[in-house]
Amino acid sequence: MIHHSSMSLYTLVTVFLLCVASSQVDAQDAPTFIFEWGMPGSAFGEFSGMHGIEVDSNGHVYVADTFNNRIQKFDNNGGFITAWGSAGIAPGQFIHPHGIGIGPLGNLYVAETGNNRVQEFTNDGVFLTTWGSFGDGDGQFRHNHGLAVDSMGNVFVADRDQNRVQKFTSSGEFIVAFGTPGVGDGQFSGANGVAIDGDDNVFVADSSPRIQKFTNDGVFVLSWGSAGIGDGQFDFPRGLSTDSQGNVYVADRNLHRMQIFTGDGVFLTNWGSFGPGIGEFNLPYAVRAGHNGDVLVADSSNGRVQKFRFGPAGDLDYDGDVDIADWNGFSICLNGPGISQPPVGCDTLDFFAADVDDDGDVDLDDCSTFLTDFTDSILSP
């Protein structure tokens, strides 16, 4: 076991040479497919109409399994952990759960379309509270879709058929609503997905189709997008997510692709096409930029989750390059033969990032990938 505090120069050189000797994987700058899990069905680990996906600070993945009327929880490698919910109107039951979000304390909020309410649970599925009903008033919904939680624990719900977004406290007290029917600034023609960046700006996917950006209190800032198949155009933008750099990920549902923009709407890249293959999609409803730079897509009609990673796998701190800072972090988590739990000095998130081949441990196979990226980065002009 290697600990940073006691790692000698001899140990560093030895591990470096071991890595070089076993280096096999080429670095890639494009979004890289990592793995997938799931298939259509109703058994644990199977899905029917996935309309929401979320990742917590420990790397656990939550999927709104919409037509199975349940939430499923998985580990970072897609291993099934638990599920809760069934069809019904009682607390803890669902009729078509859609958007999901995680609060600062780790509780899970679910926007439930069929019952026009929001339910709150612990991260293991214990029911805590609920609010909302069918109607036009404050705290009432007509086909609520996307949901997101800001850094203060406030809950934002896309109230689709009322063309507005409603903001609540973490306990469900109504704060404000913004939006009216229309295609003007701050108006909606079907509010679908909602996401919040690190500065608590609010992004809303509008069926018009476009993305709109608001302040945390609902003041319109800017918008981008139009109907079409080109870069920055959409055909039913549905799910939204933001990453640690403030970039906005859009699940462009009917075009079976993902698009990425800066927080000011500048197009960055896209990937995906229609189909069942790797990196292909069939009506992707939700996307989530994960805790360590990974991107998870709820590939709804294919009944699976696909996991991708941008940039070289060795960029553990996700600053755009692979340098000695990444090596220092990696060496703390490296354990020779490999273990499945973080060693002393390596926290959980660093451990997930260091497991670059996503096989559940950190070992010399990960070292091979890391050193390839590290060497390529040093030799790049």
C-alpha positions, -999 to +999 in steps of 0.1 A: +000+000+000+014+034-009+007+065+013+017+099+001+032+109+035+057+081+035+064+075-003+101+076-010+118+086-042+127+049-047+090+040-044+079+067-068+105+056-094+096+019-089+059+025-094+066+049-124+087+021-141+060-005-134+034+018-150+056+024-181+062-013-185+025-021-185+013+010-205-012-001-231-041+024-235-041+054-259-053+087-246-084+102-263-097+137-262-132+128-275-160+116-252-151+081-244-176+054-237-168+037-204-196+011-199-233+006-198-258-012-176-295-021-178-320-035-203-357-031-209-378-049-182-391-047-146-365-067-127-339-050-105-314-033-128-339-032-157-358-001-168-390+011-184-390+047-195-361+064-175-369+101-172-345+112-145-309+104-133-288+118-105-255+111-088-246+118-052-213+129-036-203+092-031-209+083-067-242+065-062-265+067-092-303+071-088-326+065-118-362+075-120-376+043-135-407+060-147-431+034-160-420+009-133-430+036-108-399+033-087-364+048-080-334+025-084-301+031-067-267+018-081-231+020-072-205+039-093-200+007-114-237+001-121-241-025-094-277-026-081-281-014-044-318-009-037-351+002-052-382+017-037-417+026-049-447+011-065-478+023-084-501+043-062-510+075-044-497+068-009-465+082+005-436+064-011-456+053-041-455+069-075-473+075-107-446+083-132-417+098-113-397+121-136-371+146-124-349+139-094-325+160-074-302+157-044-301+183-016-270+194+003-278+169+031-280+140+006-318+137+006-335+128-027-364+148-042-386+133-068-410+152-092-439+129-096-459+137-127-489+115-123-497+126-088-486+162-094-464+163-063-428+163-050-417+136-026-386+137-004-366+106+007-334+097+024-308+083+001-319+048+010-355+054+001-371+062+035-400+085+029-397+120+046-423+144+033-444+154+003-460+185-011-481+195-041-514+187-058-531+192-091-541+228-099-530+263-109-521+278-076-488+283-058-474+249-049-497+231-073-487+214-106-499+204-140-475+177-153-443+186-133-412+174-151-376+184-143-363+191-108-331+205-094-317+216-060-295+246-054-266+249-030-289+263-003-313+233-006-340+252-025-360+229-049-369+241-084-396+222-103-404+226-140-442+229-140-445+220-177-482+224-186-484+257-167-453+270-185-435+280-153-408+270-128-417+270-091-391+274-063-396+259-029-376+256+003-361+223+012-392+215+032-416+224+004-426+259+013-434+279-018-410+308-025-416+321-060-427+311-095-415+325-128-426+321-164-457+326-185-470+310-217-452+322-248-419+324-267-406+357-254-378+361-230-387+344-197-417+327-212-421+290-218-438+267-243-435+236-222-409+238-194-391+204-193-357+200-177-341+222-151-305+224-139-285+247-116-248+256-118-222+262-091-233+299-089-269+289-085-280+301-119-310+282-132-312+267-167-345+256-182-351+234-213-381+248-232-400+229-259-400+260-281-371+247-285-344+265-266-325+268-233-331+298-210-309+310-182-322+328-151-309+341-118-317+321-087-348+343-082-361+338-117-348+369-135-342+362-172-306+364-182-303+349-218-314+322-241-301+301-270-313+275-295-338+271-323-355+243-341-333+222-364-306+196-366-275+217-366-251+225-337-270+245-311-304+236-325-328+212-309-358+189-314-373+186-279-345+194-254-354+174-224-329+167-196-303+192-184-272+191-162-242+213-154-206+203-146-180+218-123-169+243-150-204+256-155-210+239-188-245+229-197-253+194-210-286+190-230-303+157-237-316+165-272-343+138-271-358+136-305-324+139-323-310+111-301-279+131-290-262+151-263-251+187-267-227+207-245-226+245-242-209+270-220-230+287-193-235+315-218-248+293-245-217+289-267-217+255-284-189+232-275-196+197-288-221+170-293-222+132-297-246+105-304-271+092-331-301+070-332-295+033-325-288+006-299-250+006-302-223+021-280-226+059-279-260+057-297-293+066-281-330+060-285-349+089-269-324+100-242-345+118-215-319+127-189-282+134-185-260+140-155-225+153-153-212+132-124-190+139-094-157+133-111-162+145-146-180+114-158-213+119-178-242+095-174-271+093-199-305+078-193-310+061-227-347+057-221-360+036-250-329+014-250-335+007-213-300+014-202-276+039-186-245+048-206-214+063-189-189+085-208-158+105-199-143+135-215-106+142-219-077+119-209-085+095-181-054+105-162-067+141-157-079+132-122-084+168-111-102+177-144-082+208-150-076+199-187-042+184-185-023+154-169+005+167-147+023+161-114-007+171-094-026+143-110+003+119-103+004+129-066-033+122-062-031+090-081-001+076-062-020+081-029-048+059-041-026+032-058-025-001-041-004-024-062-026-055-064-057-034-061-084-030-034-120-019-037-120+007-009-100+040-005-068+036+015-057+061+042-052+096+026-073+088-005-109+101-002-138+084-019-141+109-048-103+107-055-106+069-055-134+069-080-114+092-103-082+070-099-101+039-110-097+050-146-107+016-161-139+015-139-133-021-127-139-013-090-103-011-078-071+010-083-042-011-095-015-013-121-041-015-149-052+020-139-015+030-137-011+019-174-038+042-185-026+070-163+010+069-175+000+069-211-020+101-206+008+115-184+035+109-210+013+122-239+007+153-220+044+160-213+053+153-249+025+174-264+038+207-279 
